[in-house]
Amino acid sequence: MEANIYKRITPYRTHQEFDGTKQLNPYPEPVQSPGLEVGFADQPFAPSWDVVNKDVFSNPVVASKVMKEFVPPGQRLISSSMEDEEMRNKVACLWAELGSLLPEMSQRWVSTSGA
């Protein structure tokens, strides 16, 4: 990507006050990406990976391509502007939330499979 399409932006608010303490807000307000040039920002996002229909994620090359290219430039700007601790806290919060959903997803899958 061209370096001039990116401008440093201030990260969106990811913390909010609860009982006088600063805590991670895993669902911040949606934000625009003001760090992108207008002409580029309004273009459709098209990942540049070379992944074809027969590829599978168990292939590490395919998984790596998808992981690197899936995130649109606007989200990369937001993520890159986060401080280390802020990013660790967000990942920990989202990881815990995902983990809490796994038993429920498993239970629903078992219930619908008739097992």
C-alpha positions in Angstrom: 0.0 0.0 0.0 1.1 3.5 -0.6 2.5 5.2 2.6 0.7 8.5 1.8 -2.8 7.0 2.2 -2.2 6.7 6.0 -2.2 9.5 8.5 -1.7 9.0 12.2 -5.1 9.1 14.0 -6.1 9.2 17.7 -7.5 5.9 18.7 -11.2 5.7 19.4 -12.3 5.5 23.0 -12.0 2.0 24.2 -12.3 2.6 27.9 -15.2 3.8 30.0 -15.7 4.6 33.6 -17.4 2.0 35.9 -17.6 2.7 39.6 -14.8 5.3 39.3 -12.4 2.8 37.6 -11.2 2.9 34.0 -12.2 -0.4 32.4 -12.1 -1.7 28.8 -15.2 -1.2 26.7 -15.1 -4.0 24.2 -17.8 -2.4 22.1 -16.6 1.2 21.4 -18.7 3.5 19.4 -18.2 2.9 15.6 -15.8 5.4 14.2 -14.8 6.6 10.8 -11.2 6.3 9.7 -10.2 10.0 9.4 -6.6 9.0 8.8 -7.4 7.8 5.2 -7.3 10.0 2.2 -10.9 10.7 1.1 -10.5 9.2 -2.4 -9.0 6.0 -1.0 -11.4 5.8 2.0 -14.5 5.6 -0.2 -13.2 2.9 -2.5 -14.4 -0.7 -2.0 -12.0 -2.9 0.1 -10.6 -5.7 -1.9 -8.0 -8.0 -0.2 -5.0 -8.7 -2.4 -4.5 -12.3 -1.4 -4.1 -15.1 -3.9 -6.5 -17.5 -2.3 -8.7 -19.7 -4.5 -11.9 -21.6 -3.9 -10.2 -24.9 -3.3 -7.8 -23.5 -0.6 -8.4 -24.5 3.1 -7.3 -22.8 6.3 -5.4 -25.9 7.5 -2.8 -24.9 4.9 -0.6 -22.4 6.9 0.2 -20.4 3.7 -3.5 -19.8 3.0 -4.3 -19.0 6.7 -1.4 -16.6 6.8 -2.5 -14.8 3.6 -6.0 -14.4 4.9 -4.9 -13.3 8.3 -2.6 -10.6 6.9 -5.0 -9.3 4.2 -8.5 -9.6 5.8 -8.4 -6.4 7.9 -9.3 -3.2 5.9 -6.9 -0.2 6.0 -9.3 1.8 8.2 -9.3 -0.9 10.9 -5.5 -1.2 10.7 -5.2 2.5 11.4 -7.4 2.2 14.5 -5.5 -0.9 15.7 -2.1 0.5 15.0 -2.8 3.6 17.1 -3.6 1.7 20.2 -1.1 1.6 23.1 0.4 -1.8 24.0 -1.6 -2.1 27.3 -4.8 -1.0 25.6 -4.4 -3.7 22.9 -3.5 -6.4 25.4 -6.6 -5.5 27.4 -8.9 -5.5 24.4 -7.5 -8.9 23.2 -7.9 -10.4 26.7 -11.5 -9.1 27.0 -12.5 -10.4 23.5 -10.7 -13.8 24.1 -12.6 -14.2 27.4 -15.9 -13.4 25.7 -15.2 -15.8 22.9 -14.3 -18.5 25.5 -17.5 -17.9 27.3 -19.5 -18.5 24.1 -17.9 -21.8 23.2 -19.8 -24.0 25.7 -23.1 -22.5 24.6 -22.2 -23.0 20.9 -21.2 -26.5 21.6 -24.5 -27.2 23.5 -26.6 -25.8 20.7 -24.7 -27.8 18.1 -25.2 -31.0 20.1 -28.9 -30.1 20.6 -29.5 -29.6 16.9 -27.5 -32.6 15.7 -29.8 -35.0 17.6 -27.0 -36.6 19.5 
